[in-house]
């Protein structure tokens, strides 16, 4: 189960600076960065605003230009801002080179409470310059190569309405910087369900650099299908209630009427509807799939719990952190065995499943998983390929699981099983994935190895899922909420857990402050250790537990 984005796009960054500054070669450590800075010294009223943090970071880039190797050929734009309780500031940037987006050009600038520069984390320290920004390979040729790659990834299937949209970029993720075409190619399978792939092609030689699915699959008071009777905040319009929550950014749920999206050249010409569910008495669903509003109850409940988790636990209001709600579409496609988050519509979409292997994909941990891909997109934007892709998937498994525990729902109690509610007898397993021992699904990796990045991201994610379980619960046998677990370690060590709350705090800070698009498993170890040091202190029980849990999955 994973993020599914029909076309991963980002909106215009909230602040785009025309200074043409860029950072090349900064991997400035955030080692002693925030330990002192996190000591509370000021009230919330004294904390710098987002705008102040951005201004401070811009000034730091100018002042530290020589040290950071910034060049006039590169542009920067702000993607995200984190302001600590004591005023420490972390501003995340994307970069361009001569107007072209740079894959792996993202970096985070760290500032003290007084706005002074403390360091930076960067996706790459390589020189971003390329000899020319004029490609030898024409755009139509890049489109043809990407289309062939999509068809090759779906051998035996008849694809229709296949379109491709190439974009010229500078690739700094795969060795020395080079000019490349990033082509988003989309189509439909025989049932009309979307298929898509992002293909990175060398713009000089025409060789494929990398490729990954850009529809990342998930194989996963209202009366819901999975969570019992749940409370819902709704909107009264005249004499009719709407399944729209004014307390959570007007998040709403609509019926896709079993239709699908039609996207051409990466642009959706038409979308399946999201016809707002309405009700006369404000009592929704019947717990039966035959009532179309039952699935809508689950979807709305899932967005509510995910919204509340991020707001109440991490102080993040909404997926993008801007207080705006997303929306849900249920009953998408025909027997569609997927759920997905789509950045371009800022929405969640759920299929009904085929009834044999999967049922309707509106379970609580699925909702938390998919919407967490939206959070990742707005923060670290972990590339959906190689080890970074495994970390991207694991981030959603981790937070989807923490959302499920946060909800305290007696009908769907928290567990470390992914998608256990949606699997049917034909699936052959009790869940999609198992965090305590990922290999129980038959494919996922328990331990890191140099080849783990070659696995599908849903399987390479097992290393981080295993780490997360060990950090929260520890190794060995135990029973939690009636589910038995027995988590081994790769180095035969014994790990003592520090609890789910601390796992969530450490992973969220690592994701939003230290990780970048190119973070791999070794980088995730460093990022989470930095986060643990910030939150609990160097040499603390929590810091040592993070180190022990990574070592226990062979990440050193």
Secondary structure as GFF3:
##gff-version 3
##sequence-region A 1 556
A	DSSP	beta_strand	15	17	.	.	.	ID=ss1
A	DSSP	three_ten_helix	44	46	.	.	.	ID=ss2
A	DSSP	alpha_helix	50	63	.	.	.	ID=ss3
A	DSSP	alpha_helix	65	68	.	.	.	ID=ss4
A	DSSP	beta_strand	74	83	.	.	.	ID=ss5
A	DSSP	beta_strand	89	97	.	.	.	ID=ss6
A	DSSP	beta_strand	100	103	.	.	.	ID=ss7
A	DSSP	beta_strand	107	111	.	.	.	ID=ss8
A	DSSP	beta_strand	117	122	.	.	.	ID=ss9
A	DSSP	alpha_helix	139	153	.	.	.	ID=ss10
A	DSSP	beta_strand	160	171	.	.	.	ID=ss11
A	DSSP	beta_strand	178	188	.	.	.	ID=ss12
A	DSSP	beta_strand	194	202	.	.	.	ID=ss13
A	DSSP	beta_strand	208	213	.	.	.	ID=ss14
A	DSSP	beta_strand	222	223	.	.	.	ID=ss15
A	DSSP	beta_strand	229	230	.	.	.	ID=ss16
A	DSSP	beta_strand	235	237	.	.	.	ID=ss17
A	DSSP	beta_strand	240	242	.	.	.	ID=ss18
A	DSSP	beta_strand	244	245	.	.	.	ID=ss19
A	DSSP	three_ten_helix	246	248	.	.	.	ID=ss20
A	DSSP	beta_strand	251	255	.	.	.	ID=ss21
A	DSSP	beta_strand	262	264	.	.	.	ID=ss22
A	DSSP	beta_strand	267	270	.	.	.	ID=ss23
A	DSSP	beta_strand	275	276	.	.	.	ID=ss24
A	DSSP	beta_strand	278	279	.	.	.	ID=ss25
A	DSSP	alpha_helix	292	314	.	.	.	ID=ss26
A	DSSP	beta_strand	327	332	.	.	.	ID=ss27
A	DSSP	beta_strand	339	342	.	.	.	ID=ss28
A	DSSP	beta_strand	347	351	.	.	.	ID=ss29
A	DSSP	alpha_helix	364	378	.	.	.	ID=ss30
A	DSSP	alpha_helix	386	407	.	.	.	ID=ss31
A	DSSP	beta_strand	417	418	.	.	.	ID=ss32
A	DSSP	three_ten_helix	425	427	.	.	.	ID=ss33
A	DSSP	beta_strand	433	434	.	.	.	ID=ss34
A	DSSP	three_ten_helix	438	441	.	.	.	ID=ss35
A	DSSP	three_ten_helix	452	454	.	.	.	ID=ss36
A	DSSP	alpha_helix	457	460	.	.	.	ID=ss37
A	DSSP	alpha_helix	462	473	.	.	.	ID=ss38
A	DSSP	beta_strand	476	480	.	.	.	ID=ss39
A	DSSP	beta_strand	483	487	.	.	.	ID=ss40
A	DSSP	alpha_helix	500	509	.	.	.	ID=ss41
A	DSSP	pi_helix	510	514	.	.	.	ID=ss42
A	DSSP	alpha_helix	521	536	.	.	.	ID=ss43
A	DSSP	alpha_helix	541	552	.	.	.	ID=ss44
###
